[in-house]
Structure formats: C-alpha cells, structure tokens
Amino acid sequence: MAGNHTRVNILVEGQTEETFVRELLAPHLVALQVYLTPRIIETSKGHKGGVVSFGKIVHQVKRWCRHDQNAKVTTMFDLYGLPSDFPGIANWNNNQPALLQVAALEASLAASISQPNLIPYFQLHEYEALLFSDLAAFKYADVPQIVIEAWQRELALCAGPENVNNSRSTAPSKRLIARWPQYEYAKPQFGVLIALEIGLPRIRQQCPRFDEWVSVLESL
C-alpha cells in the first residue's frame, strides 16, 4: 500500500512518454512514497523507442519483471501503436466497447509475461488522447483559435478523449497533425508542455481509464 516506499518501473514507448512520467506522474506519486522510473523500450540493441513486435514487448517486460523483482513493473504503451502480431489486436472492432477489448489485450500480455509484479496498461487509444482533455491548452503553443475550436467540435462527437478513435486518419495524433502539421515534429517539445499546461487533475477527470491506472499506482 502507499507509504511503503514502493518502486515502479514504467516501460514507455518514447521520449515524450518518458518526460510525461518524470514531469507529471512521478512528482504526484512521490508524495505517496511511490517512486516511478520511466524506461524507454528498446527496438534493437542500442536503439530505443517504439513497439515493433509482440516478441520484443514480452522479452523486455519479462526481463524487467525478473531483473527487479522487488519493484512493480507497468507499461504505458499506445493501444493504437500495438504491433500487428499482438495476440487479439487483429480482432479489434471499433463497433464494440473499447474498454472490454483493451482489458482483454492487457490480460493477454499479463498471461504471456506471467510475473506477479506486472501491472499491464495500454493508453486508450494513444498518448495524444490525454492532450484532448483540455484543447484550449494548445494556445500555449500559439495554435490558432479556429483550429482549437475545430478539434473541440471533433471531440464533442467522440464522448471523451479516450474515445477518440484509432485509425490512420482519426486517431488523436492524426487529428492534431491534420489541422496543425507542426505537431508531427514538435511532439517531443509540446507533447509534455501542453500536458503540463492542462495539469494531471484535469487529465484524470477527462480520461477515466487513465485515472484508474493512476489510482492503482497510488494504492501500491
């Protein structure tokens, strides 16, 4: 339970997620004596960033679970970015409830890892969903108001940031890039700065599944 100096290794996809953990999640949880260490997943020897195959996910997650058995291990991978060979991902159906489907994928990972210190988590549908928690924060990056309002209209059709759908044209990041092309190259710079502008409380309020994961970490 919180207060027992719990250590948590968080495996993430890239620099943006790593910085998000360091700047938003870690400072919040340290007050509960839960200490987070983000670790970018390796794509190949000497190269980090991105999730390229199910086998590589299993190998690295299992390695960290075994390497540091006194710590918890969790993942912060985009559902949208899961590799095509991930068990069950080919059966994803946008017409079915996303919550049940993503929970099944997490259960599949847990079964493949089979380590008691693992807490699997996939971001629904990707990191940028968190930035849809308060699109007005994009004013920080001098995004025109007309663009922000267009995103807000799109969000209104999706019933919340975590329901922004996951296709090549409608995923959260694709919507951002479509109206603000700079984001494709500015993600490492603005991906976290905008999240900081929004603040963790607002993100948790607007993203219930993300909030549930943070609550699990708070309770360790």
C-alpha positions as CSV (number, residue, x, y, z in Angstrom):
1,M,0.0,0.0,0.0
2,A,1.1,3.6,-0.5
3,G,3.6,4.8,2.1
4,N,5.8,1.7,1.8
5,H,8.4,3.2,-0.5
6,T,7.2,1.3,-3.5
7,R,9.3,1.4,-6.6
8,V,7.7,1.2,-10.0
9,N,9.5,0.8,-13.4
10,I,7.3,2.1,-16.2
11,L,8.1,0.9,-19.7
12,V,7.2,3.5,-22.2
13,E,7.4,3.9,-26.0
14,G,9.4,7.1,-26.4
15,Q,10.9,10.3,-25.1
16,T,7.5,12.1,-24.8
17,E,6.1,9.5,-22.6
18,E,9.3,9.3,-20.6
19,T,9.2,13.0,-19.9
20,F,5.4,12.8,-19.1
21,V,6.1,10.3,-16.4
22,R,9.0,12.4,-15.0
23,E,7.2,15.7,-15.1
24,L,3.6,14.8,-14.2
25,L,3.2,11.3,-12.7
26,A,6.4,11.0,-10.7
27,P,6.1,14.3,-8.7
28,H,2.5,13.4,-7.9
29,L,3.2,9.9,-6.7
30,V,6.4,10.7,-4.7
31,A,4.2,12.3,-2.1
32,L,2.7,8.8,-1.5
33,Q,6.1,7.2,-1.4
34,V,5.6,5.6,-4.7
35,Y,8.7,6.1,-6.8
36,L,8.5,5.9,-10.6
37,T,11.3,5.3,-13.0
38,P,10.4,5.5,-16.7
39,R,12.3,3.3,-19.1
40,I,12.1,3.6,-22.9
41,I,11.6,0.2,-24.5
42,E,14.3,-0.9,-26.9
43,T,13.6,-1.7,-30.5
44,S,17.0,-3.2,-31.1
45,K,20.4,-3.3,-29.4
46,G,21.4,0.3,-28.8
47,H,18.2,1.8,-30.2
48,K,15.2,2.8,-28.2
49,G,11.6,4.0,-28.9
50,G,8.5,2.4,-30.4
51,V,6.9,-1.0,-30.0
52,V,7.9,-3.1,-33.1
53,S,6.7,-6.7,-32.2
54,F,4.9,-8.7,-29.6
55,G,8.0,-10.8,-29.0
56,K,10.1,-7.7,-28.2
57,I,7.4,-6.5,-25.8
58,V,7.3,-9.8,-24.0
59,H,11.1,-10.1,-23.8
60,Q,11.6,-6.7,-22.3
61,V,8.7,-6.6,-19.9
62,K,9.6,-10.0,-18.6
63,R,13.2,-9.1,-18.3
64,W,12.4,-6.1,-16.1
65,C,9.9,-8.1,-14.0
66,R,12.6,-10.6,-13.3
67,H,15.5,-8.1,-13.1
68,D,13.9,-6.0,-10.3
69,Q,11.5,-8.3,-8.5
70,N,11.2,-6.0,-5.5
71,A,9.7,-3.4,-7.7
72,K,6.4,-3.2,-9.7
73,V,6.5,-3.1,-13.4
74,T,3.9,-1.3,-15.5
75,T,3.6,-0.4,-19.1
76,M,2.4,2.8,-20.9
77,F,2.0,1.7,-24.5
78,D,-0.4,3.2,-27.0
79,L,-3.2,0.8,-28.0
80,Y,-3.1,2.4,-31.4
81,G,0.6,1.6,-31.8
82,L,0.5,-2.1,-30.8
83,P,2.2,-4.3,-33.4
84,S,0.1,-6.3,-35.8
85,D,1.3,-9.6,-34.3
86,F,0.0,-8.8,-30.8
87,P,-2.5,-11.6,-29.8
88,G,-6.1,-10.4,-30.4
89,I,-5.3,-7.0,-32.0
90,A,-6.4,-8.2,-35.4
91,N,-9.9,-8.8,-33.9
92,W,-10.3,-5.2,-32.7
93,N,-13.7,-4.0,-33.6
94,N,-14.5,-0.2,-33.5
95,N,-18.2,-1.0,-33.2
96,Q,-17.7,-2.9,-29.9
97,P,-16.9,-1.4,-26.5
98,A,-13.3,-0.3,-26.3
99,L,-12.9,-0.9,-22.6
100,L,-13.6,-4.6,-22.7
101,Q,-11.3,-5.1,-25.7
102,V,-8.4,-3.2,-24.3
103,A,-8.8,-5.0,-21.0
104,A,-8.6,-8.3,-22.9
105,L,-5.4,-7.2,-24.6
106,E,-3.8,-6.3,-21.2
107,A,-4.9,-9.7,-19.9
108,S,-3.2,-11.3,-22.8
109,L,0.1,-9.5,-22.1
110,A,-0.2,-10.5,-18.4
111,A,-0.7,-14.1,-19.3
112,S,2.3,-14.1,-21.6
113,I,4.6,-12.4,-19.1
114,S,3.3,-14.4,-16.1
115,Q,5.1,-12.4,-13.5
116,P,3.3,-11.3,-10.2
117,N,4.8,-7.8,-10.2
118,L,3.4,-6.7,-13.6
119,I,0.6,-4.1,-13.9
120,P,-0.2,-4.0,-17.7
121,Y,-1.6,-0.8,-19.0
122,F,-2.4,0.4,-22.6
123,Q,-3.3,4.0,-23.2
124,L,-6.6,4.2,-25.0
125,H,-6.1,5.0,-27.8
126,E,-2.8,6.8,-27.6
127,Y,-0.8,9.3,-25.7
128,E,-2.4,12.3,-27.5
129,A,-5.8,11.4,-26.1
130,L,-4.5,12.9,-22.9
131,L,-4.0,16.2,-24.7
132,F,-7.6,16.3,-25.7
133,S,-8.5,16.7,-22.0
134,D,-8.4,20.4,-22.5
135,L,-7.7,21.5,-26.1
136,A,-7.6,25.2,-25.0
137,A,-4.2,24.4,-23.6
138,F,-2.9,24.4,-27.2
139,K,-3.0,28.2,-27.0
140,Y,0.3,27.8,-25.2
141,A,1.8,26.7,-28.5
142,D,0.2,29.5,-30.4
143,V,-2.2,27.2,-32.2
144,P,-4.9,29.4,-33.8
145,Q,-8.3,29.5,-32.0
146,I,-10.1,28.4,-35.1
147,V,-8.0,25.2,-35.1
148,I,-8.7,24.6,-31.4
149,E,-12.4,25.1,-32.0
150,A,-12.4,22.6,-34.8
151,W,-10.7,20.0,-32.5
152,Q,-13.3,20.7,-29.9
153,R,-16.1,20.0,-32.3
154,E,-14.5,16.7,-33.2
155,L,-14.1,15.8,-29.6
156,A,-17.7,16.5,-28.9
157,L,-18.6,13.7,-31.3
158,C,-16.4,11.2,-29.5
159,A,-17.8,11.2,-25.9
160,G,-14.5,12.0,-24.3
161,P,-10.7,12.0,-25.1
162,E,-10.3,8.2,-24.6
163,N,-13.0,7.6,-27.2
164,V,-11.3,9.5,-30.0
165,N,-11.0,6.6,-32.5
166,N,-7.9,4.8,-33.7
167,S,-7.5,4.8,-37.4
168,R,-4.8,6.3,-39.7
169,S,-6.9,9.4,-40.1
170,T,-8.9,9.7,-36.9
171,A,-6.5,8.7,-34.1
172,P,-5.8,11.6,-31.7
173,S,-2.3,12.3,-33.1
174,K,-3.6,12.2,-36.7
175,R,-6.3,14.8,-35.8
176,L,-3.7,17.1,-34.3
177,I,-1.4,16.8,-37.3
178,A,-4.2,17.2,-39.8
179,R,-5.0,20.7,-38.5
180,W,-1.6,21.6,-37.0
181,P,1.1,19.8,-39.1
182,Q,3.9,21.2,-36.8
183,Y,2.8,18.7,-34.1
184,E,4.4,15.8,-36.1
185,Y,7.8,17.3,-35.5
186,A,7.0,19.2,-32.3
187,K,5.7,16.3,-30.2
188,P,8.9,16.0,-28.1
189,Q,8.7,19.7,-27.3
190,F,5.0,20.3,-27.0
191,G,3.6,16.9,-26.2
192,V,4.5,17.3,-22.5
193,L,4.4,21.1,-22.2
194,I,0.8,21.1,-23.2
195,A,0.1,18.2,-20.7
196,L,1.7,20.3,-18.0
197,E,-0.5,23.2,-19.1
198,I,-3.6,21.0,-18.7
199,G,-2.5,19.5,-15.4
200,L,-2.8,16.0,-14.1
201,P,-6.1,16.6,-12.2
202,R,-7.9,17.7,-15.4
203,I,-6.4,14.8,-17.4
204,R,-7.6,12.3,-14.8
205,Q,-11.1,13.9,-14.8
206,Q,-11.5,13.6,-18.5
207,C,-9.8,10.3,-19.0
208,P,-11.4,7.8,-16.6
209,R,-9.3,4.8,-17.7
210,F,-6.1,6.6,-17.3
211,D,-7.4,7.8,-13.9
212,E,-8.0,4.2,-12.9
213,W,-4.4,3.3,-13.7
214,V,-3.0,6.2,-11.7
215,S,-5.3,5.2,-8.8
216,V,-3.8,1.7,-8.9
217,L,-0.3,3.2,-8.7
218,E,-1.4,5.4,-5.9
219,S,-2.5,2.4,-3.9
220,L,0.7,0.4,-4.2
